[in-house]
Structure formats: structure tokens, C-alpha cells
Amino acid sequence: MGLPALHPTVIRAAYLVASILFILGIRQLSSPRSARRGNLTAGAGMLLALIVTLLDRQILSYELIFAAVVLGSAVGAISARRVAMTDMPQMVALFNGSGGGAAALVSTLEFVHLSRVSPAVPLDSGISILLGALIGAISFTGSIIAWGKLQGVMFEGAVTYPGQKVVNSLLLLAIIALFVLVLTGTGGMPAFVAFLGCCALLGVLAVVPIGGGDMPVVISLLNSFTGLATAATGFALHNTVLIISGTLVGASGTLLTILMCKAMNRPITNVLFGAFGSGAAAGAAGGRAADLAGKSVREVSVEDTATLLAYAENVIVVPGYGLAVAQAQHTVRELADLLKARHVSVKYAIHPVAGRMPGHMNVLLAEANVPYEELFDLDQINSEFERADVALVVGANDVVNPAARTDTSSPIYGMPILDADKAKHIVILKRSMKPGFAGIENELFYDDKAMMLFGDAKDSLAKLVSAVKSM
């Protein structure tokens, strides 16, 4: 049995409050210190919008909706607690896909509803419905492929084939033709189903050629797509809060994509169409590969590294994705605490793309209770490397490669990097000499000041902790 509908003025006021909470929540997400509060603020806005929407619409069964809310909340809570920090980008990809799929589904249901009234849906509603279905379907299937590449359930590299651009172009033309057929009412439901299928296929074919290293950028872009699909659905349903929230997500996802591309010094077109990480790209080692071929790296023992760290005055830790994979954030904080107890200054240098997505390293280190005051981004920390006694590079690779500054033939040339090579001593914790996702040799490893401590990052850091304790 339905509940009484709210007055339109109350609904509009509640939607306004919910929108303000969304904006405040996004604002608070800009800092690790306030990010938790930002999530709660935005969540409160979503809860308010959900309650008001349910009271605004003619609901057939509140029992089913309540059951769905309970089930969805349980799945979300369990997933959030069980997903490891290293798998957070995969979870974001699945969330993006869920949002896009939901937008496409709602658009489909609205089309079915309107087509029962008339074969030709109204022009304004039809455009909104088709755009919601188009963008939502692409976001759904594209996000599933992104998740598969990051999770390792499918080939992580760029997959290309002859005639790929021709196939994608023909598919795009088919989508446009079906769009027109559905909008004019001449295609009906079969044309809409074909349209939806082609959109979903385009999402797959658009993401498959992109290498796993670029998946974080793709996820950010698909996040903006999901927002746009939600906004389009809001126009179709004449729902203000969907329009506002979708626009906010679309804008923030777009800005995040731009920032990530800027951090890698690569245009979005290169990410989407450059097949970075494919066999050809991975084999490009830059113009100085021959110069490094005859050089050897200098290994260092745990004991010597511990001595170097314990008697330093300034240490800058450079965490990378290798630290996340090894789940070594707690151990690196323990080592830092020991050094600080010996009056050593310890700071963390965070590159925007050091993890799988911006802020990944910040959240990872915050999970280990690393003080926010010790985390510095690239622009803040680079000038301090010259005064650092030791740069401790833990699992980072391309983000500290000096080739980005000097080698014009390198695929990472021009990418802003952390100036670890300017420290007095450089200690690099790494499993092996395997290159990063750019597939090129790291000049830093062969620097005269650099020392390699090979092994699992967590195990090596634990040994350093023991060695420093014994001093």
C-alpha cells in the first residue's frame, strides 16, 4: 500500500538539500583528512534523495524496494570490508559499471513505457532516453573489461587487430542509424534492442585495445560517462536530483581524467587510441637503452641500508604500486616510526599516478596511520630531494625515471617525475629489474648513487625494521 505523496515544494527543497550535500561531500573528498566525512556527507544526501523520490513516485511495492535496499546495502558493506586496498580500482570499476548499467536499464524501461503510448516517443524524452542508454551501456561493458584487466582475469596488455578502426567506425555508424530509427518511431522495440546491443559491444571494443597500465584513466573516463548517463536519465524522468548528481559525477570524472593525463604528460587521445602497453610500445626502451646495456646495478645489504637510514638526518620515502602489491604500508610506517625515534626526519613523496588511481597511495598510507602531515605531493616535495640524505624508493618505477626529463625518444618523456635522483643516496626496494608498465629501463637504477635491495617489499622492510631496532 503506497504512502501519501509529498508536496512539490517539499520535494524540490529536499532535492536542493541533497544536491548541496553532494557538493560538500565531493569538496571534502579532496583531502585524506576529510575524505571519510565527505563519504558520509554525500551518503546522507543520497539517502535523503532516495527517501524523497520514493515518497514522490507511485510505488507499486515498497516491500520489494525495501528488500532490494537491504540486499544492496549488505552486499556493499561486505564488499567494502573485504576488498583489499590494492583492489580498490577494480571495485570502483564495478561501481562505475553498475551505475552505467542502472542508467541504461532505467532508460530502457522508460522507453518501453512511452512506446506503449505511441510508437514515436516525444523528441525531448526520446533523445534523453537514447543518450542514457547509449552512454550507460558503454560505461557498463567498458567497466567490466577494465575490471577484468585490472583483476588479471583477462590479458592486461593492449589488444589490437587489423581493421580495428574500421570495425569501430562501422559500429558507430550503425548506432547512429539505429538512433534515428528509434527516435522517428520507424524501428520500434527491435531497433531499440539492436541499438542497446551495439552500444554494449562498442564499450567492449573501445576498452579492449587499451593496456592495463592505462586502466585507471579509463575508469575515470567511464566514471564521467556514468554521470552523464545518469543526468540523461534524469532529463527523461524529469528528476532534478538525478540531473544534478549526474552532472557532478560527470564533471568530477572528467576533471580527474584530465589531471591523470597531465600527470603522465599524455593526451587522452593517446590513452584511448595509442595502444600504450602493446607489444610495440612495450618494446620501445627509449634512445638510451644501448647506453644502459653495458652497465650493472649496485646491490646493497639490509645491514648497510639500515645503517644508512639510521644515521641520516632527512629521509624521503617514495612509495609505488609495488608497495601496495606487497601490502607493506604498515611495515614502512613502522620503519619510519623507528627512524623518527632516532630524530630522523621522514617524509613521503606521492606521485599522482604512483598507485592505480590518484589518491591511492594516500589512502593506503592513511590506512597504516601514517600522519597526513608527512604526505607530500610532487610539487611540494621535489625541491627537498636535494637536501635529503636518502631517497627510499619502495616499489616505484616510471615515476622516478630520469629519462622522463632528458630522453626525448622515451615514451614517458615530459612526464613529471619525483626527483629521487637528486638525493645524496638512493635505495631502491624492488623484486627484480622488471620494468614498469611503460616497458622501459629505469635510468635511476644505474645511477652512481643508487643501490638496489632486491626482494619482496614487505619482507625487505621487515628486515630493515629488525636491523634498525638492533642498533
N, C-alpha and C positions, 0 to 999 in steps of 0.2 A: 504494500500500500504506500503510495507516494506521499512525500511531505509537502506542506504548503510552500509555494514559490515565494522568493524574496522580492521586495520592491526593486524596480530597476535602479533607483538611486543608490540603494544599499549595495547592490551588485557592483555598480560602477565604482563606488567608494572602496569596496573591498578589493577589487582588481587593482585600483590605484595603489593601495597599501601594499599589496602583494608585489607589484612592479617595483616599488621603492625598496622593498626588502631584497628583491633580486639584485638591484643595482648596488645596494650596500654590501650584499654578500660577495659579489664579484670584486668590489673595491677591497674588501678585507682579505680576499684570496691573494692579493698582490704581495703579501708578506707572510713568511712562515710563522711568525709570531701570532698573527691574527687569522691564519687560514682556517683553523678549527672553528673559530667563532663565525667566520664567513660561511662555512658549510651549514652551520646551524641556522644562521640568519636566512640564507637562501632556502633552506629546507622548510623553515617556518612560513616563508612566502608561498612556497609550493603547496604546503598543507592548507593554507588559507584559500588559495586559488581553487584547490581541489574541492574543498567543502562547499565553497560558494557555487562552483559550477554544478555540483550535484544537486544543490537546492534550487538552482536556476532552471535546470532542464527537466523535461518529463521523463523520469526514470521508471523503467518497467519493473526492475527488480533490484532493490537496494541490497537484498541478501546476497545476490551474485557479486555485486560490486564489492561488498564488504569482504566476501570470501577471497576475491581477487586481490584486494588491498592487503589482507593478512598474508596470503601466499607470496605476493611480490615482496612485501616487507621482510618476510622470513628468508627468502632467497637472497635478497640484497644484504641483509645483516650477516648471514652466514658467509656469503662470498667475500664481503669486505674484511671479515676477520681472518679468513683462511688464505686469501690471496697474498702471496709474498710481495714485498716492495719491488723486487725485480720484475714481477709480472704485472705491475700496475698499468703499464701502457696497453697490455693485452686486455685488461679489464675495461680501460677507457674505450678501446676499440669496440668491444662488445656493447658497451653502453651507447656509443655512437650508433652502432648498427641497430640496436633496439629502438632508439629514438627515431631513426630513419624509417625502420620497418613499421613502427606505430603510425608515423605520419602518412606513409603510403597506404596502410590499411584503413585509416580514417578517411582518406581521400577516396579510396575505393568504395567504402560504404556510403559516403555522401553521393558519389556518382550513381550508385545503384538506387539510392533513394530518389534522386532527381529524375533519373531516366524512367522511373515508373510513372512519373507525372507527364513527362514529354520526352520523345526520342532525342530532341535537341535541347540540351541543357542551356540555361541562360549563359550569355557570353562571359560576364564577370565571374560567376561561380565556376563555369567550365574551365577558364584559364587558371584560376586558383587551384582547382581540383587536380588538373593535369600537371601543373608545376609541382604541387605537393607530392603527387605520385611519382613524377619523374625524378626529382631530387631525392626523395625518400628512398626509392628503390635503389638508386645508385649508391647512396650512403649505406644502405643495408648490406648489399652484396660486397661492395668495396671494403667495408669494415670487417666483414667476415674473412676476406682474403688477407687483409692487413693483420688480423689476429692470427691467422694460420701461419703467416711468415714469421711473425714475432715469436709465436709459440713453438715453432720448429716442426709443425705437423705437415708443412709443405716446403718446397725448395725456397730458401730465403733469398737467393740471388734474383737478378733481373731476368725475366723470361721473354725473349723476343723471337720472332719468326718472320720469314719473308712475307711481304704483303700485309703486314700487321696494320699499317696506317690506312691501307685501302679498305681492309675489313672494318675497321673502326669508323671510317668515313661513311661507308655504305650503311652501317648500322645506325649511325647518327641521322642519315637521310631517311631511313625507314621510320625512325622515331618521329621525325618532323612530319612525314606524310601521315602517319597514324594519328598524330596530334591534331592535324587538320581534319581528318576523317571523323574523329570522335567529337571534336568541337562543333562541327557542322551537323552532327546527328546522322550522317550517312553510314557510319561504320557500326554504331551500336555497341553492345557489350563485347562481341568477338574482337572488334578493333581495339577496345579498351584493354582487354586481356592481353592481346598481342603487344600493345603499347607498353604495358606493365612488364611483360616478359623481356622485351627488347631493352628496356631501361635497366632491369636487373642484370642482364647479360653485359651491358655496357659498363656497369660498375665492376664486374669481374675482369673484363678485358682491359679496363683502364688501369687497374692496380697491379695485375699480374706482371707487367713489364717493369715495375719499379722494384729496386733492390731493397732488401731488409733494412739496410742502414738508413734508408730514407723513409721508412715506415712512420717514424714519429711525425714527420712533416705531413705525410699523407693523412694520418689520424687527425691532426689539427685541421687540415683542409676539410676532411669529411665531417668533422665536428661543426664547422661553419655550414656545410651542406645540410646537416641535420637541423640546424637552427633555421635556415631558410625554408626547409620543407615544413617545419612547424609553423613558421609565420604564414606560409602559403595556405596551410590547412586552417589557420586562424581566420584568414580572409574568407575562405569557403564557408566556414561555420559562423562567421560574424562574431568571433570570440576575441575580445580585446586583449585579454591576458596572454593568449597564445601568440598573437601578433607581436606583443611587446617582448615576451620571453624569447620567442624565436629570433627576433631581430637582435636581441642582446647576445644570444649564443652565436648567431651568425657573425656579428661584428667582432666579438672576442676571439672566435676561432680564426677569423681572417687575420686579425692583428697578430695572433700567436704564430700563425703560419709565416707572416712577413718577418717577424722577429727571428724565427728559426732559420729562415733562408738568409737573413742578414748575418746571423752568427756563423753560417757556413760559407758566406760570400757566394751564394749560388742563387740565380733567379728561379722562381717557381716553375718556369717552363723547362729548365734543365732537370729539375727533380721529377717532373711528370713525364717528360719525353726524352730525357737524356740517357735512360737505361744505365744509370750510375750503379756500379757493382756487378755489371755483367762481365763476361769473360774478357772482353776487350778492355773495359775500363779497369778491371782489377789488375790487368797485366801491365798497365801503364804505371811505371815506377818513378816517372819524373826524369829530368835530364841528368841528374847526378847519381843515378843508380850505378853507373860504371865506376864513379869515384869512390863509392862505398864498398864496392865488391871486394877490394883488397884489404879492407880494414877489419879489425876484430874488436869486439867489445871487451870491457874490463869487468870481471866479476868481483864481487866483494862478499865477505863472510858476514854472518849475523853478528858476530862479536865486534868486528870493526865498524859495522853500521851502528850498532848500539853505542859504541864509544863516541862516534862522530855526533850522534844525536844528543847524547847525554851532556856533552861538553860544548854544545852550540849555544848561541845566545838567541838566534832567531831561526825558527823552522817554519817553512810553509809546506803544508800538505796539499797535494794535487790529486784529488780522487777522480777516478774514471769508472767506466762501466764494469771493469774488471773487479773493482772493489764491491760493486753491487752483486755481481755474479757469485763472488766468494762469500757474500754475507759477512763482510769484515768490518762493518761500520762500528760495531760495539768494541772490537779489538783495537781499531785505530783510535777510538776515543780513550780507551784505557791507556794506550801508549802515550797519547797527548797529556793525559792527567799526570802520568809519571814524570813526563818532561817538565810540565808546569810546576810540579812539586820541587823540581831542581832549578826553578827560576828561569826556565827556557820559555821564550815567547813562541806560542804556536798559533798559526792562522791557517785557514782552509781557503784555497783558491778554487772557485767554482766557475767552470766554463758553461755557457748556456746549453751546449749540446753534449755535455760530459756523460749524461745518462741517456735514457731512451726518450726523454722529453724534458723541456725546460722545467726547472724546479725539482727534478727527480732526485738529484744529489742532495739538495737542501732538505727535502722531506726524509730521505734515507738517513742523513746525519742527525736530523732532529729526532728521528725515532730512537737513536742511540743517545739522546740527551746531550748532544753537542750544543753548547751555548750559541744562540743566534749571533751574538756579537763577534764570534770567531769566524763566521762565514762571510766571505767577500767575493763579489763578482769580478769579472775580468777587468773592467775599467778601474775598480777600486784597488786591486792588488798588484797589477802589473808593475807599477812604479816601485814596489817594495822588494821585488826579487833581487835587485842589485845589492840590497843590504842583507839579504838572507844568507845565513851560513849554510843551510841545507834546504834543498827542494826535494821533498819526499814524494815521488810520483807513484801512486798506487793504482795500477790498472788503467792508466790513461795512455793514449797513443797519439792519434792525429791532432788532438787539441794542444799538444806541446811540441809538435814537429816544426822546427825552424824553417823547413822547406816552404812553408806557407808564406814566409816573409821574403825569401830570396830566390827560389827556383820558379821561374816563370813558366816552365814546362810541366810543373807539378799540378795534378788535378785539384789540389787544395790551395793553390797559390791565391793569396789575397784573403784567405780565411783568417779572422782574428784569432790569435792563439795566446795561451798563457806563456809568459816569458821565463819559463823554468830554466832555460839555458843560461840566463844571466846570474843565477845564484852561484855562490862560491863553490859549492859541492852539490852534485845531483845524484840521488839514489833512486833507482827505478825498480820497483817491485813488479815482476811480470812472470807469467808462467813459462813463456818461450819467446822467441824472436818473431813469432807470427805477427804480421802487420794488422792494422786496424781495418775498418770497413772500406777505407779508401784504397786498400790493397797496395800501399807503397811503403818503402823502407823509411824508418824514422831516423833522421839525421841526429837527433838528440842522443840516441843510444851509442853513437860513435864519438860523441864529444869527449875531449880530453878530461873534462871534469866529471863525466858521467860514470856511474858504477851500477852494475846490474846485480840484483838479488833475485835469483830465479826461484820459483816455487809458487804454490797457492798463496794468494794474498793473506788470507786469514791465518794460515799456518806460519807464514813468514813473520807476520805482525805479532803473533803469539810468542814466537821465539825471541823477537826483539823485546817484548814486554818482560819476559823472563830474564833476558840478558841485562836490561836496564835495572831491574829490581836487584840483581846480584851485585851491582856496583856500589 
